[in-house]
Amino acid sequence: MNAIHLVVSITRDRREDIMLNLNRDVVVVGAGPSGLMAARELKKAGLSVAVLEARDRVGGRTWTGTVDGAMLEIGGQWVSPDQEALLKLLQELNLDTYPRYRDGESVYIGADGVPVRYTGDSFPVDPETAVEMDRLVAILDQLAAEIGPAEPWAHPKARELDTISFHHWLRQNSASEEACKNIGLFIAGGMLTKPAHSFSALQAVLMAASAGSFTNLTNEDFILDRRVVGGMQQVSQLLAQDLRDDVVLNTPVRTINWEPDAEGGHRVTVESDRATVNARFVIMAVPPNLYSRVSFNPPLPRRQHQMHQHQSLGLVIKVHAVYATPFWRDKGLSGTGFGADALVQEVYDNTNHGDARGTLVGFVSDEKADAVFELSAEERREAILASVAGYLGDEALTPEVYYESDWGSEEWTRGAYAASYDLGGLHRYGKDQHAPVGPIYWSSSDLAAEGYQHVDGAIRMGRRTAERIAEVARVSVPAGA
């Protein structure tokens, strides 16, 4: 509660009609996990920081909210065993985790629309489809191991894989439509939240490599292993607590002006709605689709302008439904369901730690999200709950609390979960996505190798960016010298 109280206090203070004029070594734009981690590490290195955040809260794409008395993870929430950077930070912050409920049978809905209960890691498909799914996974595992997450654009197969859509690559490698749809589900709707025809096979391989393997992505017990007791946003709240008055909320950054100085460094002036900060370095700790919300003077180079136009976030509705009890458990169900052709293509038990009520979370992605947004709010709710009921029974039709996380309409995000390149963009521009422009550095989960798209990746990028700046600052003249 201390961290939550602190953030509320910061918000209240920054709403006062005061224009701040600050002098710092580094300005961080964005108070999500990546920006806050960068600021924390820079302060440890002896540099002064200011973190400017457009929203009235910290956390970025992590947000633990209360809706009608129910605590909901409106944004990112899960922790997997390979996310070493996040796990280490959780330990440092004294935040506990607990396993996602997974006892009982899962439900699979195939093209025929019939729900089938099953156990184990494999969908209950016919033997021929199972063979094809296993073969596609093996190919993707091999590619992920061979290409890796760090520099996929540098691999000899990069252009070949980046100039064919994942949809067509799958069908080039298998004649089984059901197998292709099921494998596509894990990357397209499940991760990139874009139709599989809109991104490349190389982008899909990067997604798999960032998690260690494609097999890890198909294993929900791995990729969705644990949650943070009290919510993932606490990571940012506790990081902000350490930074205290260095975090300024309700202050969208409008302009970044910079020029070289006589000592080989830079003079930077960052102008926002609530503050003007003079500094030596800037970290843009926001997703690439928001870079264009800031005016840069001098303008960014042509290469940056082109690259940013090839990066975009997907679209997904994260649906929360809270019930008096987790009724599915009495039926021997885990609450987990998959259906590539279903409106809600994934559903999971998302019950909070120590809560007697039951919570389900489901996802409606890409073109299906487009379709239901054409409906009225009530029609959309009915359609989504009917899809959830197809997995778990009619009890799902009447939750006590219902909420849709719509990050696509959120002003300072405009999509979910993270940015990916359009067809052909990754091999063409990927090598430049980390390149600083003068004093301007880039840091977000969208640019991570390991942990790409996840809080783990945001933390890794924040730490890496801080290390790069600290290294440069050691050979620069300190501010005010």
HUUR-V519650 format. One record per backbone hydrogen bond with DSSP energy under -0.5 kcal/mol. NH is the residue of the N-H (numbers start at 1). CO is the residue of the C=O. If there is no record, write none. Layout:
nh=NH co=CO
nh=NH co=CO
This chain:
nh=5 co=1
nh=6 co=2
nh=7 co=3
nh=8 co=4
nh=9 co=5
nh=10 co=6
nh=11 co=7
nh=12 co=8
nh=13 co=9
nh=14 co=10
nh=15 co=11
nh=15 co=12
nh=16 co=13
nh=18 co=16
nh=20 co=18
nh=20 co=274
nh=22 co=276
nh=24 co=278
nh=25 co=48
nh=26 co=48
nh=27 co=281
nh=28 co=50
nh=29 co=27
nh=29 co=283
nh=30 co=28
nh=30 co=52
nh=36 co=32
nh=37 co=33
nh=38 co=34
nh=39 co=35
nh=40 co=36
nh=41 co=37
nh=42 co=38
nh=43 co=39
nh=44 co=40
nh=45 co=41
nh=46 co=43
nh=47 co=42
nh=50 co=26
nh=51 co=246
nh=52 co=28
nh=52 co=50
nh=53 co=51
nh=53 co=248
nh=59 co=31
nh=62 co=59
nh=65 co=63
nh=65 co=72
nh=67 co=65
nh=67 co=70
nh=70 co=67
nh=72 co=65
nh=74 co=63
nh=74 co=72
nh=75 co=63
nh=76 co=61
nh=79 co=226
nh=83 co=80
nh=84 co=82
nh=87 co=83
nh=88 co=84
nh=89 co=85
nh=90 co=86
nh=91 co=87
nh=92 co=88
nh=93 co=89
nh=94 co=91
nh=95 co=90
nh=96 co=94
nh=98 co=227
nh=100 co=225
nh=105 co=332
nh=106 co=118
nh=107 co=336
nh=108 co=116
nh=109 co=338
nh=110 co=108
nh=110 co=114
nh=113 co=110
nh=115 co=113
nh=116 co=108
nh=118 co=106
nh=125 co=123
nh=130 co=126
nh=131 co=127
nh=132 co=128
nh=133 co=129
nh=134 co=130
nh=135 co=131
nh=136 co=132
nh=137 co=133
nh=138 co=134
nh=139 co=135
nh=140 co=136
nh=141 co=137
nh=142 co=138
nh=143 co=139
nh=144 co=140
nh=145 co=141
nh=146 co=142
nh=147 co=143
nh=148 co=144
nh=154 co=151
nh=155 co=152
nh=158 co=155
nh=161 co=157
nh=162 co=158
nh=163 co=159
nh=164 co=161
nh=166 co=196
nh=166 co=199
nh=167 co=196
nh=169 co=165
nh=170 co=166
nh=171 co=167
nh=172 co=168
nh=173 co=169
nh=173 co=170
nh=174 co=170
nh=177 co=175
nh=180 co=176
nh=181 co=177
nh=182 co=178
nh=183 co=179
nh=184 co=180
nh=185 co=181
nh=186 co=182
nh=186 co=183
nh=187 co=183
nh=187 co=184
nh=188 co=184
nh=190 co=185
nh=191 co=187
nh=192 co=187
nh=193 co=188
nh=194 co=188
nh=198 co=195
nh=201 co=161
nh=201 co=164
nh=202 co=161
nh=204 co=200
nh=205 co=201
nh=206 co=202
nh=207 co=203
nh=208 co=204
nh=209 co=205
nh=210 co=206
nh=211 co=207
nh=211 co=208
nh=212 co=209
nh=213 co=208
nh=217 co=213
nh=218 co=214
nh=219 co=215
nh=219 co=216
nh=220 co=218
nh=222 co=219
nh=223 co=216
nh=223 co=219
nh=224 co=220
nh=225 co=222
nh=226 co=79
nh=227 co=98
nh=228 co=77
nh=229 co=96
nh=231 co=228
nh=234 co=231
nh=235 co=232
nh=236 co=232
nh=237 co=233
nh=238 co=234
nh=239 co=235
nh=240 co=236
nh=241 co=237
nh=242 co=238
nh=243 co=239
nh=244 co=240
nh=246 co=243
nh=247 co=244
nh=248 co=51
nh=248 co=246
nh=249 co=247
nh=250 co=55
nh=251 co=53
nh=254 co=271
nh=255 co=271
nh=256 co=295
nh=257 co=269
nh=258 co=297
nh=259 co=267
nh=261 co=265
nh=264 co=261
nh=267 co=259
nh=268 co=266
nh=268 co=279
nh=269 co=257
nh=270 co=277
nh=271 co=255
nh=271 co=269
nh=272 co=270
nh=272 co=275
nh=273 co=252
nh=276 co=20
nh=277 co=270
nh=278 co=22
nh=279 co=268
nh=280 co=25
nh=281 co=25
nh=282 co=439
nh=283 co=27
nh=284 co=282
nh=284 co=441
nh=285 co=29
nh=285 co=283
nh=286 co=284
nh=290 co=287
nh=291 co=288
nh=293 co=290
nh=294 co=291
nh=295 co=254
nh=296 co=294
nh=297 co=256
nh=305 co=301
nh=306 co=302
nh=307 co=303
nh=308 co=304
nh=309 co=305
nh=310 co=306
nh=310 co=307
nh=311 co=308
nh=312 co=420
nh=314 co=418
nh=315 co=193
nh=317 co=364
nh=318 co=316
nh=318 co=405
nh=319 co=317
nh=319 co=362
nh=320 co=403
nh=321 co=360
nh=322 co=401
nh=323 co=358
nh=327 co=325
nh=329 co=326
nh=330 co=326
nh=330 co=327
nh=331 co=327
nh=331 co=328
nh=332 co=329
nh=333 co=328
nh=334 co=105
nh=335 co=105
nh=337 co=347
nh=338 co=107
nh=339 co=345
nh=342 co=339
nh=345 co=343
nh=345 co=363
nh=346 co=363
nh=347 co=337
nh=348 co=361
nh=350 co=348
nh=350 co=359
nh=355 co=352
nh=358 co=323
nh=360 co=321
nh=361 co=348
nh=362 co=319
nh=363 co=346
nh=364 co=317
nh=365 co=363
nh=366 co=315
nh=368 co=365
nh=369 co=365
nh=370 co=366
nh=371 co=367
nh=372 co=368
nh=373 co=369
nh=374 co=371
nh=375 co=372
nh=380 co=376
nh=381 co=377
nh=382 co=378
nh=383 co=379
nh=384 co=380
nh=385 co=381
nh=386 co=382
nh=387 co=383
nh=388 co=384
nh=389 co=385
nh=390 co=386
nh=391 co=387
nh=391 co=388
nh=392 co=388
nh=393 co=389
nh=396 co=393
nh=397 co=394
nh=398 co=395
nh=400 co=322
nh=401 co=322
nh=403 co=320
nh=405 co=318
nh=405 co=403
nh=406 co=404
nh=407 co=316
nh=407 co=405
nh=409 co=406
nh=410 co=407
nh=413 co=410
nh=414 co=407
nh=414 co=410
nh=415 co=407
nh=416 co=314
nh=420 co=312
nh=422 co=310
nh=423 co=198
nh=424 co=162
nh=425 co=422
nh=426 co=422
nh=428 co=424
nh=429 co=425
nh=430 co=426
nh=432 co=429
nh=433 co=430
nh=435 co=432
nh=437 co=440
nh=438 co=436
nh=440 co=437
nh=441 co=282
nh=441 co=439
nh=443 co=284
nh=447 co=444
nh=448 co=445
nh=451 co=210
nh=452 co=449
nh=453 co=445
nh=454 co=451
nh=457 co=451
nh=458 co=454
nh=459 co=455
nh=460 co=456
nh=461 co=457
nh=462 co=458
nh=463 co=459
nh=464 co=460
nh=465 co=461
nh=466 co=462
nh=467 co=463
nh=468 co=464
nh=469 co=465
nh=470 co=466
nh=471 co=467
nh=472 co=468
nh=473 co=469
nh=474 co=470
nh=475 co=472
nh=476 co=473
nh=481 co=478
